[in-house]
């Protein structure tokens, strides 16, 4: 994907990016559910570059994120 760099007006490209996410939940009863979510399980990075692939302008590593919780209705 091509965008324009904010400061210079030069083109900026985002390298192909993919990540694996997962989620699961279990209904304990009709009112209570426990859940787990994992985002970016493979730890992928976003890389942006200028006109040429060796002109790296940004590498963003958001890391792997997890969420565990309980949902309840009354």
N, CA, C and O atoms as a Tinker XYZ file with bonds, in Angstrom:
   296  protein
     1  N      0.839000   -1.169000    0.000000    73     2
     2  CA     0.000000    0.000000    0.000000    64     1     3
     3  C      0.890000    1.242000    0.000000    63     2     4     5
     4  O      1.874000    1.301000    0.738000    81     3
     5  N      0.550000    2.226000   -0.821000    73     3     6
     6  CA     1.347000    3.450000   -0.902000    64     5     7
     7  C      0.608000    4.598000   -0.225000    63     6     8     9
     8  O     -0.599000    4.768000   -0.395000    81     7
     9  N      1.361000    5.384000    0.547000    73     7    10
    10  CA     0.858000    6.616000    1.140000    64     9    11
    11  C      1.914000    7.689000    0.906000    63    10    12    13
    12  O      2.981000    7.388000    0.371000    81    11
    13  N      1.646000    8.923000    1.292000    73    11    14
    14  CA     2.638000    9.986000    1.207000    64    13    15
    15  C      3.158000   10.291000    2.595000    63    14    16    17
    16  O      2.386000   10.404000    3.547000    81    15
    17  N      4.479000   10.425000    2.710000    73    15    18
    18  CA     5.093000   10.763000    3.987000    64    17    19
    19  C      4.631000   12.150000    4.404000    63    18    20    21
    20  O      4.603000   13.071000    3.588000    81    19
    21  N      4.271000   12.299000    5.665000    73    19    22
    22  CA     3.712000   13.563000    6.150000    64    21    23
    23  C      4.686000   14.730000    6.022000    63    22    24    25
    24  O      4.278000   15.837000    5.672000    81    23
    25  N      5.970000   14.498000    6.301000    73    23    26
    26  CA     6.928000   15.597000    6.325000    64    25    27
    27  C      7.481000   15.989000    4.976000    63    26    28    29
    28  O      7.730000   17.170000    4.736000    81    27
    29  N      7.681000   15.028000    4.083000    73    27    30
    30  CA     8.391000   15.314000    2.840000    64    29    31
    31  C      7.531000   15.223000    1.593000    63    30    32    33
    32  O      7.926000   15.738000    0.547000    81    31
    33  N      6.383000   14.593000    1.664000    73    31    34
    34  CA     5.561000   14.399000    0.476000    64    33    35
    35  C      6.062000   13.258000   -0.399000    63    34    36    37
    36  O      5.488000   12.989000   -1.455000    81    35
    37  N      7.122000   12.587000    0.026000    73    35    38
    38  CA     7.659000   11.438000   -0.710000    64    37    39
    39  C      6.743000   10.231000   -0.517000    63    38    40    41
    40  O      6.065000   10.127000    0.506000    81    39
    41  N      6.719000    9.315000   -1.495000    73    39    42
    42  CA     5.881000    8.119000   -1.325000    64    41    43
    43  C      6.425000    7.228000   -0.213000    63    42    44    45
    44  O      7.631000    7.164000    0.025000    81    43
    45  N      5.513000    6.552000    0.452000    73    43    46
    46  CA     5.876000    5.616000    1.510000    64    45    47
    47  C      5.046000    4.355000    1.289000    63    46    48    49
    48  O      3.844000    4.440000    1.034000    81    47
    49  N      5.673000    3.200000    1.384000    73    47    50
    50  CA     5.022000    1.927000    1.117000    64    49    51
    51  C      4.998000    1.079000    2.385000    63    50    52    53
    52  O      5.925000    1.119000    3.193000    81    51
    53  N      3.933000    0.321000    2.540000    73    51    54
    54  CA     3.805000   -0.606000    3.671000    64    53    55
    55  C      3.985000   -2.013000    3.116000    63    54    56    57
    56  O      3.276000   -2.421000    2.196000    81    55
    57  N      4.947000   -2.761000    3.687000    73    55    58
    58  CA     5.179000   -4.133000    3.249000    64    57    59
    59  C      3.981000   -5.007000    3.584000    63    58    60    61
    60  O      3.201000   -4.698000    4.485000    81    59
    61  N      3.847000   -6.102000    2.844000    73    59    62
    62  CA     2.778000   -7.059000    3.097000    64    61    63
    63  C      2.834000   -7.508000    4.548000    63    62    64    65
    64  O      3.908000   -7.766000    5.093000    81    63
    65  N      1.666000   -7.597000    5.163000    73    63    66
    66  CA     1.596000   -7.858000    6.599000    64    65    67
    67  C      0.485000   -8.870000    6.867000    63    66    68    69
    68  O     -0.599000   -8.782000    6.291000    81    67
    69  N      0.758000   -9.805000    7.724000    73    67    70
    70  CA    -0.260000  -10.766000    8.134000    64    69    71
    71  C     -0.015000  -11.188000    9.561000    63    70    72    73
    72  O      1.120000  -11.177000   10.036000    81    71
    73  N     -1.073000  -11.558000   10.240000    73    71    74
    74  CA    -0.930000  -12.000000   11.625000    64    73    75
    75  C     -1.983000  -13.051000   11.915000    63    74    76    77
    76  O     -2.999000  -13.136000   11.225000    81    75
    77  N     -1.732000  -13.855000   12.946000    73    75    78
    78  CA    -2.675000  -14.859000   13.397000    64    77    79
    79  C     -3.310000  -14.382000   14.697000    63    78    80    81
    80  O     -2.617000  -13.972000   15.628000    81    79
    81  N     -4.640000  -14.441000   14.748000    73    79    82
    82  CA    -5.398000  -14.112000   15.941000    64    81    83
    83  C     -6.237000  -15.341000   16.322000    63    82    84    85
    84  O     -6.563000  -16.161000   15.463000    81    83
    85  N     -6.580000  -15.463000   17.586000    73    83    86
    86  CA    -7.426000  -16.570000   18.030000    64    85    87
    87  C     -8.300000  -16.115000   19.188000    63    86    88    89
    88  O     -7.923000  -15.241000   19.969000    81    87
    89  N     -9.463000  -16.719000   19.281000    73    87    90
    90  CA   -10.339000  -16.448000   20.421000    64    89    91
    91  C    -11.150000  -17.705000   20.714000    63    90    92    93
    92  O    -11.458000  -18.499000   19.825000    81    91
    93  N    -11.479000  -17.853000   21.980000    73    91    94
    94  CA   -12.294000  -18.992000   22.410000    64    93    95
    95  C    -13.108000  -18.560000   23.614000    63    94    96    97
    96  O    -12.688000  -17.700000   24.389000    81    95
    97  N    -14.269000  -19.162000   23.762000    73    95    98
    98  CA   -15.100000  -18.878000   24.926000    64    97    99
    99  C    -15.804000  -20.154000   25.365000    63    98   100   101
   100  O    -15.972000  -21.092000   24.585000    81    99
   101  N    -16.206000  -20.167000   26.615000    73    99   102
   102  CA   -16.897000  -21.321000   27.175000    64   101   103
   103  C    -18.036000  -20.821000   28.056000    63   102   104   105
   104  O    -17.824000  -20.024000   28.970000    81   103
   105  N    -19.236000  -21.293000   27.773000    73   103   106
   106  CA   -20.405000  -20.920000   28.570000    64   105   107
   107  C    -20.461000  -21.820000   29.802000    63   106   108   109
   108  O    -20.726000  -23.017000   29.689000    81   107
   109  N    -20.213000  -21.251000   30.963000    73   107   110
   110  CA   -20.289000  -22.004000   32.212000    64   109   111
   111  C    -21.747000  -22.349000   32.516000    63   110   112   113
   112  O    -22.060000  -23.476000   32.903000    81   111
   113  N    -22.625000  -21.377000   32.339000    73   111   114
   114  CA   -24.067000  -21.589000   32.418000    64   113   115
   115  C    -24.720000  -20.550000   31.522000    63   114   116   117
   116  O    -24.023000  -19.890000   30.752000    81   115
   117  N    -26.044000  -20.384000   31.597000    73   115   118
   118  CA   -26.705000  -19.456000   30.668000    64   117   119
   119  C    -26.375000  -17.986000   30.942000    63   118   120   121
   120  O    -26.645000  -17.127000   30.103000    81   119
   121  N    -25.793000  -17.691000   32.109000    73   119   122
   122  CA   -25.498000  -16.295000   32.461000    64   121   123
   123  C    -24.012000  -15.953000   32.495000    63   122   124   125
   124  O    -23.669000  -14.771000   32.486000    81   123
   125  N    -23.119000  -16.939000   32.535000    73   123   126
   126  CA   -21.694000  -16.668000   32.720000    64   125   127
   127  C    -20.873000  -17.345000   31.620000    63   126   128   129
   128  O    -21.041000  -18.532000   31.341000    81   127
   129  N    -19.985000  -16.563000   31.005000    73   127   130
   130  CA   -19.089000  -17.048000   29.960000    64   129   131
   131  C    -17.668000  -16.614000   30.293000    63   130   132   133
   132  O    -17.445000  -15.469000   30.688000    81   131
   133  N    -16.714000  -17.509000   30.138000    73   131   134
   134  CA   -15.301000  -17.142000   30.256000    64   133   135
   135  C    -14.733000  -17.108000   28.840000    63   134   136   137
   136  O    -15.176000  -17.858000   27.970000    81   135
   137  N    -13.737000  -16.224000   28.609000    73   135   138
   138  CA   -13.185000  -16.101000   27.264000    64   137   139
   139  C    -11.683000  -15.876000   27.294000    63   138   140   141
   140  O    -11.117000  -15.460000   28.304000    81   139
   141  N    -11.057000  -16.160000   26.170000    73   139   142
   142  CA    -9.632000  -15.930000   25.937000    64   141   143
   143  C     -9.487000  -15.369000   24.533000    63   142   144   145
   144  O    -10.132000  -15.854000   23.603000    81   143
   145  N     -8.647000  -14.354000   24.367000    73   143   146
   146  CA    -8.330000  -13.799000   23.047000    64   145   147
   147  C     -6.826000  -13.613000   22.940000    63   146   148   149
   148  O     -6.184000  -13.161000   23.889000    81   147
   149  N     -6.267000  -13.954000   21.802000    73   147   150
   150  CA    -4.860000  -13.716000   21.505000    64   149   151
   151  C     -4.760000  -12.985000   20.184000    63   150   152   153
   152  O     -5.323000  -13.437000   19.187000    81   151
   153  N     -4.054000  -11.863000   20.154000    73   151   154
   154  CA    -3.917000  -11.055000   18.940000    64   153   155
   155  C     -2.449000  -11.003000   18.544000    63   154   156   157
   156  O     -1.575000  -10.810000   19.389000    81   155
   157  N     -2.183000  -11.178000   17.250000    73   155   158
   158  CA    -0.830000  -11.185000   16.687000    64   157   159
   159  C      0.024000  -12.264000   17.361000    63   158   160   161
   160  O      1.112000  -11.986000   17.866000    81   159
   161  N     -0.481000  -13.479000   17.360000    73   159   162
   162  CA     0.184000  -14.595000   18.037000    64   161   163
   163  C      1.573000  -14.886000   17.477000    63   162   164   165
   164  O      2.416000  -15.425000   18.193000    81   163
   165  N      1.827000  -14.548000   16.233000    73   163   166
   166  CA     3.130000  -14.798000   15.618000    64   165   167
   167  C      4.094000  -13.625000   15.782000    63   166   168   169
   168  O      5.232000  -13.707000   15.320000    81   167
   169  N      3.669000  -12.527000   16.432000    73   167   170
   170  CA     4.553000  -11.399000   16.711000    64   169   171
   171  C      5.033000  -10.657000   15.475000    63   170   172   173
   172  O      6.183000  -10.218000   15.432000    81   171
   173  N      4.185000  -10.508000   14.476000    73   171   174
   174  CA     4.569000   -9.827000   13.233000    64   173   175
   175  C      4.774000   -8.329000   13.442000    63   174   176   177
   176  O      4.191000   -7.738000   14.351000    81   175
   177  N      5.600000   -7.720000   12.601000    73   175   178
   178  CA     5.879000   -6.283000   12.630000    64   177   179
   179  C      5.325000   -5.620000   11.377000    63   178   180   181
   180  O      5.192000   -6.263000   10.335000    81   179
   181  N      5.000000   -4.331000   11.478000    73   179   182
   182  CA     4.628000   -3.527000   10.315000    64   181   183
   183  C      5.870000   -2.759000    9.871000    63   182   184   185
   184  O      6.509000   -2.090000   10.683000    81   183
   185  N      6.216000   -2.853000    8.580000    73   183   186
   186  CA     7.410000   -2.190000    8.053000    64   185   187
   187  C      6.995000   -1.240000    6.926000    63   186   188   189
   188  O      6.296000   -1.633000    5.992000    81   187
   189  N      7.439000    0.024000    7.031000    73   187   190
   190  CA     7.209000    1.024000    5.988000    64   189   191
   191  C      8.550000    1.418000    5.393000    63   190   192   193
   192  O      9.555000    1.478000    6.101000    81   191
   193  N      8.568000    1.691000    4.077000    73   191   194
   194  CA     9.808000    2.119000    3.421000    64   193   195
   195  C      9.512000    3.149000    2.346000    63   194   196   197
   196  O      8.371000    3.304000    1.911000    81   195
   197  N     10.552000    3.846000    1.926000    73   195   198
   198  CA    10.447000    4.869000    0.886000    64   197   199
   199  C     10.397000    4.252000   -0.501000    63   198   200   201
   200  O      9.883000    3.147000   -0.674000    81   199
   201  N     10.934000    4.967000   -1.495000    73   199   202
   202  CA    10.893000    4.496000   -2.887000    64   201   203
   203  C     11.550000    3.131000   -3.077000    63   202   204   205
   204  O     11.153000    2.361000   -3.952000    81   203
   205  N     12.548000    2.837000   -2.262000    73   203   206
   206  CA    13.285000    1.584000   -2.382000    64   205   207
   207  C     13.138000    0.788000   -1.088000    63   206   208   209
   208  O     12.998000    1.375000   -0.015000    81   207
   209  N     13.169000   -0.531000   -1.179000    73   207   210
   210  CA    12.942000   -1.403000   -0.023000    64   209   211
   211  C     13.966000   -1.191000    1.089000    63   210   212   213
   212  O     13.671000   -1.453000    2.255000    81   211
   213  N     15.177000   -0.717000    0.742000    73   211   214
   214  CA    16.203000   -0.513000    1.776000    64   213   215
   215  C     16.091000    0.863000    2.451000    63   214   216   217
   216  O     16.912000    1.187000    3.310000    81   215
   217  N     15.109000    1.661000    2.085000    73   215   218
   218  CA    14.874000    2.965000    2.715000    64   217   219
   219  C     13.786000    2.818000    3.780000    63   218   220   221
   220  O     12.676000    3.323000    3.611000    81   219
   221  N     14.103000    2.130000    4.867000    73   219   222
   222  CA    13.134000    1.882000    5.936000    64   221   223
   223  C     12.802000    3.197000    6.633000    63   222   224   225
   224  O     13.701000    3.921000    7.062000    81   223
   225  N     11.515000    3.505000    6.746000    73   223   226
   226  CA    11.088000    4.723000    7.440000    64   225   227
   227  C     10.463000    4.429000    8.797000    63   226   228   229
   228  O     10.461000    5.286000    9.681000    81   227
   229  N      9.927000    3.209000    8.967000    73   227   230
   230  CA     9.311000    2.872000   10.252000    64   229   231
   231  C      9.169000    1.357000   10.384000    63   230   232   233
   232  O      8.779000    0.666000    9.443000    81   231
   233  N      9.494000    0.863000   11.572000    73   231   234
   234  CA     9.195000   -0.523000   11.937000    64   233   235
   235  C      8.387000   -0.449000   13.218000    63   234   236   237
   236  O      8.841000    0.095000   14.225000    81   235
   237  N      7.181000   -1.003000   13.168000    73   235   238
   238  CA     6.294000   -0.949000   14.326000    64   237   239
   239  C      6.050000   -2.361000   14.834000    63   238   240   241
   240  O      5.536000   -3.216000   14.113000    81   239
   241  N      6.426000   -2.592000   16.077000    73   239   242
   242  CA     6.249000   -3.895000   16.708000    64   241   243
   243  C      5.275000   -3.739000   17.868000    63   242   244   245
   244  O      5.646000   -3.245000   18.933000    81   243
   245  N      4.037000   -4.156000   17.664000    73   243   246
   246  CA     3.034000   -4.032000   18.721000    64   245   247
   247  C      3.033000   -5.246000   19.642000    63   246   248   249
   248  O      2.372000   -5.234000   20.681000    81   247
   249  N      3.761000   -6.284000   19.276000    73   247   250
   250  CA     3.853000   -7.471000   20.115000    64   249   251
   251  C      2.573000   -8.285000   20.117000    63   250   252   253
   252  O      1.595000   -7.953000   19.447000    81   251
   253  N      2.609000   -9.341000   20.877000    73   251   254
   254  CA     1.448000  -10.208000   21.044000    64   253   255
   255  C      0.644000   -9.713000   22.238000    63   254   256   257
   256  O      1.203000   -9.354000   23.274000    81   255
   257  N     -0.690000   -9.700000   22.075000    73   255   258
   258  CA    -1.560000   -9.229000   23.147000    64   257   259
   259  C     -2.566000  -10.317000   23.511000    63   258   260   261
   260  O     -3.075000  -11.024000   22.641000    81   259
   261  N     -2.844000  -10.440000   24.803000    73   259   262
   262  CA    -3.779000  -11.441000   25.300000    64   261   263
   263  C     -4.860000  -10.770000   26.142000    63   262   264   265
   264  O     -4.637000   -9.727000   26.757000    81   263
   265  N     -6.023000  -11.388000   26.154000    73   263   266
   266  CA    -7.113000  -10.941000   27.025000    64   265   267
   267  C     -7.815000  -12.187000   27.558000    63   266   268   269
   268  O     -8.112000  -13.120000   26.812000    81   267
   269  N     -8.066000  -12.179000   28.840000    73   267   270
   270  CA    -8.809000  -13.259000   29.496000    64   269   271
   271  C     -9.864000  -12.595000   30.358000    63   270   272   273
   272  O     -9.579000  -11.605000   31.032000    81   271
   273  N    -11.074000  -13.124000   30.346000    73   271   274
   274  CA   -12.098000  -12.466000   31.147000    64   273   275
   275  C    -13.328000  -13.307000   31.360000    63   274   276   277
   276  O    -13.418000  -14.458000   30.932000    81   275
   277  N    -14.274000  -12.689000   32.037000    73   275   278
   278  CA   -15.566000  -13.299000   32.340000    64   277   279
   279  C    -16.655000  -12.331000   31.906000    63   278   280   281
   280  O    -16.574000  -11.132000   32.174000    81   279
   281  N    -17.663000  -12.852000   31.241000    73   279   282
   282  CA   -18.837000  -12.056000   30.891000    64   281   283
   283  C    -20.028000  -12.629000   31.645000    63   282   284   285
   284  O    -20.219000  -13.844000   31.699000    81   283
   285  N    -20.820000  -11.747000   32.221000    73   283   286
   286  CA   -21.982000  -12.205000   32.969000    64   285   287
   287  C    -23.183000  -11.335000   32.652000    63   286   288   289
   288  O    -23.049000  -10.133000   32.425000    81   287
   289  N    -24.341000  -11.939000   32.639000    73   287   290
   290  CA   -25.589000  -11.188000   32.475000    64   289   291
   291  C    -26.509000  -11.528000   33.637000    63   290   292   293
   292  O    -26.528000  -12.658000   34.123000    81   291
   293  N    -27.267000  -10.537000   34.070000    73   291   294
   294  CA   -28.138000  -10.718000   35.231000    64   293   295
   295  C    -29.560000  -10.429000   34.883000    63   294   296
   296  O    -30.439000  -10.530000   35.740000    81   295
